[in-house]
Amino acid sequence: MNTPHLPSRRALLALASAAVVPGAFAQKRAAAEAPWPTRPVRILVGFPGGSTPDLMARTFADPLSKALGQPVIVDNRPGAGGNIAADMVAKATDGHTIGVMINGNMTIAKLLNPKTPFDPLKDLAPISLIGTAPLLLTAAAGTPGATAQEFFVAARNAGNKWSYGSPGIGTVGHIGMELLKTRTSIDPVHVPYPGNPQVIQAMVTGQIQLALLPPALAAQQVRAGKLKAIGVTSSGRSPLVPEYPSLAEAGVQGYQLEVWNAAAAPVSMPKPIINKLSRLFSEIARTPDIRQKLFVQGWQVAGTSAEGLANRIRSDTALLGGVIQMRGIKVE
């Protein structure tokens, strides 16, 4: 009696693999091509209501809702400099959660604190760089120097007898000033405060001598004569505050710094959805109405592609990460 030929174990595994892999691929492809969104979209913001990221998220919520055909809800989860919300975005698995974040959340969070529970370079998917703004090097009204050049001479002569303020260790106002110190040979001592309003008050009362501040926040005090503007940190004059020179005009070479807000998703979100969101954020940002709203909030519209934001993340991480390493800056 002839015994039927039985397939080997290896052949059976190959047949099973051939059946499963195309099926799994087809299922993933079908999910990516399915209509999206199928329910409300949530935008997580790591700062309280009225903050810059909150205002920006709410500016986009209504036009996004109209474009997507679903409600878009802004959910504020403040804490840890925005990293609590960023971590929630990174770990979201519902397919309908994104975030509006500051540059620190998407670049140097892990470099500042290795205990940060997410890695922005691995766990977040860039959607769009929405808006950018330079900082304004601002000084107490009584500091010497009629020009930026004279001010830097006075600051170098003062050494560590002068102090500068920032809204906290590891913020762009802190790291940016440490970078400026390397470019200008000034050496003021860092004094962290809970926020920029307290930094401004400390300068107005003469407790500290200088700080890097958002132009929209500092300009009112400068115009009132309570503070003086030294220069903006962009490569040239900023349309946000065109009356103030750039630090490059004052002879500070190789120094350009901006703060920015951007939209990001969990890295697990399907690429077609990220591309769709990227296109919508870019289109909405460039409409005249939204452009004007962002300008009033103190932002120059960027509205980049996901790739454009990814490039900015890489360059800023390298620049600010180098300062963090060189100065040994850590947030516990």
MIKOLSE-342731 format. One record per atom (N, C-alpha, C, O): x, y, z; residue in one letter. Coordinates in steps of 0.1 Angstrom, whole numbers, plus 5000, padded with zeros to 4 digits. Example, Ala and Ser with C-alpha at 12.3 -4.5 7.8 and 13.67 -1.06 7.14 Angstrom:
MIKOLSE-342731
513249435078a 512349555078a 513249675078a 514249675085a 512849785071s 513749895071s 512950005079s 513450115080s 
END
This chain:
MIKOLSE-342731
500849885000m 500050005000m 500950125000m 501850145008m 500550214991n 501350344990n 500950445000n 499750475002n 501950495007t 501750595018t 501650735011t 502650765004t 500650815013p 500550945007p 501751035012p 502151025023p 502251115002h 503351205006h 502851315014h 502051395010h 503451335026l 503051445035l 503951555034l 505151535033l 503451685033p 504451795032p 505251805045p 504751775056p 506451855044s 507351875055s 506851985064s 506052075060s 507351995076r 507052105086r 507452235080r 506652335081r 508552245073r 509052375067r 508052415056r 507752535055r 507552325048a 506552355038a 505252405043a 504752505039a 504852345054l 503552385061l 503752525066l 502852615065l 504852555072l 505152695078l 505152795067l 504652905068l 505752755055a 505752855044a 504352885039a 504052995036a 503552775038l 502152795033l 501452885043l 500652975038l 501552865056a 500852945066a 501353085065a 500453175066a 502653105063s 503153245062s 502653315050s 502253435051s 502553245039a 502053305026a 500553345028a 500153445022a 499853265036a 498453295038a 498253415047a 497353505045a 499053425058v 498853525068v 499353665064v 498753765066v 500553665058v 501253795055v 500453875046v 500153995049v 499953825034p 499153905025p 497853955032p 497354065030p 497253865040g 496053895047g 496254015057g 495454105058g 497354005065a 497654115074a 497954245067a 497554355071a 498654235055f 498954355047f 497754415042f 497554535042f 496854325037a 495554385031a 494754445042a 494054555040a 494754395054q 493954445065q 494554585069q 493754675071q 495854595070k 496554725073k 496254825062k 495954945065k 496254785050r 496054875039r 494554925039r 494255045036r 493654835042a 492254865042a 491954975053a 491155065052a 492654955065a 492555045076a 493055185072a 492455285076a 494155185065a 494755315061a 493855385051a 493755515051a 493155305042e 492255375032e 490855395037e 490055455030e 490555355049a 489155365054a 488955515057a 489855595059a 487655555056p 487355695059p 487855745073p 487655665082p 488355855073w 488955915086w 488656065086w 488856125076w 488256115098p 487956045110p 486555995111p 485656035104p 486355895120t 485055835122t 484455875135t 483355835138t 485155965143r 484656025155r 485356145158r 486356185151r 485056215169p 485756345172p 487256325173p 487756225178p 487956435169v 489456435169v 489756525182v 489256625184v 490756475189r 491156545201r 492556605199r 493556535194r 492656735202i 494056805202i 494456825216i 493856905223i 495456755220l 496056775234l 496956895234l 497856905225l 496856975245v 497757085247v 498257075261v 497557055270v 499657095262g 500257075275g 500357195283g 501157205293g 499557295281f 499557425288f 498157465291f 497257425284f 497957555300p 496657595304p 495957685294p 496557735284p 494657705295g 493857795287g 494457935287g 494857985297g 494557995275g 495058125273g 496558125270g 497058225266g 497258015271s 498658005267s 498758005252s 497757985245s 499958025247t 500158035233t 499757905225t 499057915215t 500157785230p 499757665223p 498257645224p 497657595214p 497657685235d 496157675236d 495457765226d 494557715219d 495857885225l 495257975215l 495457925201l 494557935193l 496657875198m 496857825185m 495957705182m 495457695171m 495857615191a 495057495189a 493557535187a 492957475178a 493057625194r 491757665193r 491457745180r 490357745175r 492457815175t 492357885162t 492157785151t 491457815141t 492757665152f 492657565142f 491557475144f 491057405134f 490957465156a 489957365158a 488757375149a 488257275144a 488157495148d 486957505140d 487157485125d 486457405119d 488157545119p 488357505104p 488757365102p 488357305092p 489457305111l 489757155110l 488457075111l 488256985103l 487557115120s 486357045122s 485557055109s 484956955105s 485457165103k 484657185091k 485357095079k 484557045071k 486657095079a 487257015068a 487156865070a 487056795060a 487156825083l 487156675086l 485656625087l 485456505086l 484756715090g 483356665092g 483156605105g 482156525107g 483956625115q 483856575129q 484256685138q 485056775135q 483656685151p 484156785161p 485656765163p 486156655163p 486256885166v 487656885170v 487756945184v 487357065185v 488156875193i 488156915208i 489556945213i 490456855211i 489757055219v 490957095225v 490957045239v 490057085247v 491956965243d 491956905257d 493256955264d 494356915260d 493157045274n 494357095281n 494757005291n 494056965300n 496056955291r 496656875301r 497956935305r 499056885301r 497957045313p 499257115316p 500057045325p 499656955333p 501357075325g 502357015334g 503656975327g 503656935316g 504756975335a 506056935331a 506457005318a 507056935309a 506157135316g 506557205304g 505957155292g 506557165281g 504757095293g 504057045281g 504356895278g 503756835270g 505256835286n 505656695283n 504556595288n 504556485283n 503656635297i 502656535301i 501756515289i 501356395286i 501256625283a 500456605271a 501156545259a 500656455252a 502456575257a 503256515247a 503356365249a 503256285239a 503556325261d 503556175264d 502256105261d 502255995256d 501156175264m 499856125261m 499656105246m 499056005241m 500156205238v 500056195224v 500856075219v 500355995211v 502056065224a 502955955220a 502455825222a 502655725215a 501655805233k 501055675237k 499655655232k 499055545235k 499055755225a 497655735221a 497555625211a 498355615201a 496455545212t 496255435203t 494855445196t 494455355189t 494155555199d 492755555194d 492655605179d 491655595173d 493855645174g 493855695160g 493155825157g 493055875146g 492755895168h 492056025167h 492656135176h 491956235179h 493856115181t 494456205190t 495756265184t 496656185180t 495856395184i 497056465180i 497456565191i 496656575201i 498456645189g 498856745199g 499356865192g 499956865181g 499256985198v 499957105194v 500957135205v 500557145217v 502257135202m 503357145211m 504257255208m 504357315197m 505057285218i 506157375217i 507457305212i 507457185213i 508457375207n 509557305202n 510357225212n 510857115208n 510357265225g 511057185235g 510457045236g 511256945238g 509157025235n 508556895236n 508956805224n 508956685226n 509256865213m 509556785201m 510956765198m 511356705188m 511856825206t 513256825203t 514156775214t 514656665214t 514256855225i 515256835235i 514756775248i 515456765258i 513456735249a 512856685261a 513656575267a 513956575279a 514056475259k 514756355264k 516256395268k 516856335277k 516856495261l 518156535263l 518256605277l 519256595284l 517256685280l 517256755293l 516956665304l 517556685315l 516156565302n 515856475313n 515656335308n 514656295302n 516656245310p 516556105305p 515356035310p 514955935304p 514756075321k 513656005327k 512356045319k 511255995323k 512356145310t 511156175302t 510656045296t 511355975290t 509356025298p 508755885294p 508555865280p 508055765276p 508855965271f 508755945257f 509956005250f 510656085256f 510255955238d 511356005231d 510856085219d 510256015210d 510956215218p 510256285207p 510756245193p 509956255184p 511956205192l 512456165179l 511956035174l 512055995163l 511555945184k 511055815180k 509555795182k 509055715174k 508955865191d 507555835195d 506555935189d 505355915190d 507056045183l 506156145178l 506256155163l 507456155158l 505156165155a 505256185141a 504956325137a 503856375141a 505856395131p 505556535127p 504356555118p 504256465109p 503556655120i 502456685111i 502756815103i 502856815091i 502956925111s 503257055104s 503857155114s 503357165126s 504857225110l 505357345118l 504357455115l 504257495103l 503657505125i 502557595123i 503057745123i 502857815113i 503757785134g 504157925135g 505457935142g 505857855150g 506258035138t 507558065144t 507658205149t 506858295144t 508558235158a 508758365163a 510158375169a 510558285175a 510858485166p 512158505173p 511958545187p 510758575192p 512958545195l 512958605208l 513558745208l 514258775198l 513258825217l 513758965218l 514758975230l 514258955242l 515959005228l 516859025239l 516559165245l 516559265239l 516059155257t 515559265264t 516359295277t 516859205283t 516559425280a 517359465292a 516559555301a 515659625296a 516959565313a 516359665322a 516659805317a 517759825312a 515759895320a 515860025314a 517160095319a 517660185312a 517660065331g 518760135336g 520160075332g 521160125337g 520159965324t 521459915320t 522160005311t 521460075303t 523460015311p 524260105303p 524260065288p 523959945285p 524460155279g 524660125265g 523460185257g 522360145258g 523860285248a 522860345240a 522560265227a 521560275221a 523560185224t 523360095212t 523659945217t 524059925228t 523259855208a 523459715211a 524959685214a 525359615223a 525859745205q 527259715207q 527759765220q 528459695227q 527259885225e 527659945238e 527159855249e 527759835259e 525959805247f 525359715257f 526159595259f 526459555271f 526659525249f 527459405250f 528759435256f 529359355264f 529359555254v 530559595260v 530359605275v 531159555283v 529259665279a 528959675293a 528659545300a 529059515311a 527959455292a 527659325298a 528959245300a 529059165309a 529859255290r 531159175292r 531959235304r 532559155311r 531959365305n 532659425317n 532059385330n 532759365340n 530759365330a 530059325343a 530259185347a 530159145358a 530559095337g 530858955340g 529658885347g 528558905342g 529958815358n 528858745365n 528158835376n 527458785384n 528458965375k 527759055384k 526359085379k 525459125386k 526059055366w 524759065360w 524058935361w 524758825361w 522758935360s 521958815360s 520958825349s 520558935344s 520558705344y 519458705334y 518358605339y 518658515346y 517158635334g 515958555339g 515458465327g 515658495315g 514858365331s 514158275321s 512958215328s 512858215340s 511958165320p 510758095326p 511057955331p 510157875332p 512357925333g 512657785339g 513857725333g 514157755321g 514457635340i 515557555335i 515157475323i 514157405323i 515957475313g 515657395301g 514757465291g 514557405280g 514257575294t 513357655284t 514257715273t 515457725275t 513657755262v 514457815252v 515057945256v 516157985252v 514358015265g 514858135271g 516158115279g 517058205279g 516257995285h 517457955292h 518557915283h 519657965283h 518257815275i 519257755266i 519757855256i 520957865252i 518757935251g 519158045241g 520158145247g 521058185240g 519958175259m 520858275266m 522258205268m 523258275266m 522258085271e 523558015273e 524258005259e 525558015259e 523557995248l 524157995235l 524658135232l 525758145226l 523858235236l 524258375233l 525558405241l 526458475236l 525758355253k 526958375261k 528158325253k 529258385254k 528058215246t 529158155239t 529458245227t 530658245222t 528558315221r 528758395209r 529158535212r 529758605203r 529058585225t 529258725228t 530258735239t 530758855242t 530658635246s 531558635257s 531058715269s 531758765278s 529658725270i 529058785282i 528858665292i 528958545288i 528658695305d 528558585315d 527658615326d 527958605338d 526358655323p 525358675334p 524958545340p 524958445333p 524558555353v 524158435360v 522658405358v 521858495357v 522358285356h 520958245353h 520058245366h 520458195376h 518858305365v 517858305376v 516558255370v 515958335362v 516158135373p 514858085368p 513658145375p 513758165387p 512558165368y 511358215374y 510158125369y 510358045360y 508958135376p 507858045372p 507358075358p 506857985351p 507558195353g 507058235339g 507658365335g 508258435342g 507358395322n 507858525317n 507358645323n 508058745324n 506058655328p 505658775335p 506458805347p 506758925350p 506958705354q 507758725366q 509158775362q 509858845369q 509658725350v 510958765345v 510858915342v 511758995345v 509758955335i 509659095332i 509559185344i 510259285345i 508859145354q 508759215367q 510059235373q 510359335379q 510859125373a 512159125379a 513059225372a 513959295378a 512959235359m 513759335351m 513259475354m 514059565356m 511959495354v 511459625357v 511859685370v 512159805372v 511959595380t 512359635394t 513859625396t 514359655407t 514659595385g 516059595386g 516759475393g 517959485397g 515959365395q 516559245402q 517459175392q 518459115396q 517159175379i 517959115369i 518159215358i 517559315357i 519159185349q 519559285339q 519059255325q 518859345317q 518859125322l 518459095308l 517758965307l 517758885316l 517058935296a 516358815293a 515958805278a 515958905271a 515758685274l 515258665260l 513758635262l 513358545269l 512958715255l 511458715257l 510758715244l 511258755234l 509558655244p 508758665232p 508458815229p 508058885238p 508658855216p 508459005213p 507159055217p 507059175222p 506058985214a 504759035217a 504559065232a 503759145236a 505258985241l 505159005255l 505959115260l 505659185269l 507159135254a 508059245258a 507859375252a 508159485258a 507259385240a 507159505233a 506459615240a 506759735240a 505359575247q 504559675254q 505359745265q 505259865267q 506159675272q 507059725283q 508159815277q 508559915283q 508659775265v 509659845259v 509159985254v 509760085256v 507959975248r 507360105243r 506960195254r 506960315252r 506760145266a 506360225278a 507660275284a 507560355294a 508860235280g 510060285285g 510560215298g 511460255304g 509860105301k 510160025313k 511359925311k 512059895320k 511459885298l 512559795294l 513159855281l 512559945275l 514259805277k 514859845264k 515159715256k 515559615261k 514959735243a 515159625234a 516559625228a 517059735224a 517259515229i 518659505223i 518659455209i 519259515200i 517859355207g 517759295193g 517059165193g 516959095203g 516459135181v 515759005179v 516758895175v 517758925169v 516358775178t 517258655176t 517058595162t 517758495159t 516258655153s 516158605139s 517358655131s 518158745135s 517458605119s 518658635110s 518558785106s 519558845103s 517358835104g 517158975101g 515959025109g 515558965118g 515559145106r 514459205113r 513159125111r 512959065101r 512359115122s 511159035121s 509959115118s 509859225123s 509059075109p 507859145106p 506959155118p 506059245119p 507159075129l 506359085141l 506659215149l 505859275154l 507959255149v 508459375155v 509559435147v 510659445150v 509159495135p 510159545126p 510959665131p 511959695125p 510459725141e 511159845146e 512459805154e 513259895156e 512659675157y 513859635165y 514859565156y 514459485147y 516159605157p 517159545149p 517359395153p 516959355164p 518059325144s 518459185148s 519759185155s 520559285154s 520059085163l 521359075169l 522459065159l 523659105162l 522159015147a 523159005137a 523659145133a 524759165129a 522659245133e 523059385129e 523959435140e 524759535137e 523859385152a 524759435163a 526159365163a 526959385171a 526359275153g 527559205151g 527659075158g 528759015158g 526559015163v 526558885168v 526458785157v 525458775150v 527458705155q 527558615143q 527158475147q 527458435159q 526558405138g 526258265140g 525258235151g 525258135158g 524358335152y 523258315163y 521958345157y 521658455153y 521158235156q 519758255152q 518858155160q 519258035161q 517858205166l 517058125175l 515558165173l 515258285173l 514658065173e 513258095172e 512557995182e 512957885184e 511358045186v 510457945193v 509357915183v 509157995173v 508757795184w 507757755175w 506757665181w 507057595191w 505557655175n 504557565178n 504257475166n 504357515154n 503957345169a 503757255158a 502757155162a 502457135173a 502257085151a 501256975154a 501956845152a 502856825143a 501656745160a 502356615160a 501256505163a 500256535169a 501556385159a 500756265161a 501556155168a 502756165167a 500956055173p 501655935177p 502355875165p 501655875154p 503455815166v 504155755155v 503355635149v 503655595138v 502455585157s 501655465153s 500555505143s 499955425137s 500255635142m 499155685133m 499555655119m 500655675114m 498555595111p 498855565097p 499355685089p 498855795090p 500355655080k 500955765072k 499955845064k 500055965063k 498955775057p 497955855049p 497155955058p 496856065053p 496955925070i 496156015079i 497056135083i 496656245082i 498356105086i 499356215089i 499456305077i 499456425078i 499556245065n 499656325053n 498456415051n 498556535047n 497256365054k 496056435053k 495956555063k 495656665059k 496356525075l 496456635085l 497456735082l 497256855084l 498556695077s 499656785073s 499156885062s 499357005063s 498456825052r 497956915041r 496957015047r 496957125043r 496056965056l 495057055061l 495557165070l 495157285069l 496557125079f 497157235087f 497857335079f 497757455081f 498557295068s 499257385060s 498257475052s 498457595051s 497157415047e 496257495039e 495557595049e 495357715045e 495157555060i 494457645070i 495357755074i 494857865075i 496557725077a 497557825082a 497757935072a 497958045076a 497557905060r 497858005049r 496658085045r 496758175036r 495458055050t 494358135047t 494458275053t 495058285064t 494058385047p 494258515052p 493658535066p 494358605075p 492558475069d 491958495083d 492858435093d 493058495104d 493258305091i 494058245101i 495458305102i 496058315113i 496058345091r 497358415091r 497258535099r 498158565107r 496158615098q 496058735106q 495858705121q 496458775130q 495058605124k 494958565138k 496258525145k 496558555156k 497058445137l 498358405142l 499258515144l 500058525154l 499258615135f 500058735136f 499758815148f 500658855155f 498458825151v 498058905163v 498458825176v 498858885186v 498558695175q 499058615186q 500558615188q 501058565198q 501258675178g 502658685179g 503458585171g 504558545174g 502858535160w 503458425152w 503558465137w 502658525132w 504658425131q 504758425117q 504358285112q 504758185117q 503458275102v 502958155097v 504058075090v 504758125082v 504157945093a 505057855086a 504157755077a 504357755065a 503357675084g 502457585076g 503157495068g 502857475056g 504257425073t 505057335065t 504457195063t 503457165070t 505057125055s 504756975054s 505356905066s 506056965074s 504956775067a 505456695078a 507056685076a 507756685086a 507456675064e 508956665062e 509656795066e 510756795071e 508956905063g 509557035067g 509757045082g 510757095087g 508756995089l 508856995104l 509856905108l 510656935118l 509956785102a 511056685106a 512456745104a 513256725113a 512656815093n 513956885091n 514256985102n 515356995107n 513157065106r 513357165117r 513657095130r 514557145138r 513056985133i 513256915145i 514756865146i 515356885156i 515256815135r 516656765135r 517656875137r 518556865144r 517456985130s 518357095131s 518357165145s 519357195150s 517157185151d 517057245164d 517557145175d 518157195184d 517357015173t 517856925183t 519356925183t 519956915194t 519956935171a 521456935171a 521957065177a 522957065184a 521357185174l 521857315179l 521657325194l 522657345201l 520457295199l 520157315213l 520757195221l 521157215233l 520757085215g 521356965222g 522856995225g 523356945235g 523557055215g 524957085217g 525157185229g 526157165236g 524257275230v 524357375242v 524057295255v 524757315265v 523057215255i 522757135267i 523957055271i 524257045283i 524656985262q 525756905265q 526956985270q 527656955280q 527157095263m 528357175266m 528257245280m 529157255287m 526957285283r 526757355296r 526257265307r 526157305318r 526057135304g 525657045314g 524257075320g 524057055332g 523357115311i 521957155316i 521157025317i 521056945308i 520557015329k 519656905332k 518456955339k 518457045348k 517256885337v 516056915344v 515656785351v 515556675345v 515556795364e 515256675372e 513756665375e 513256575381e 
END
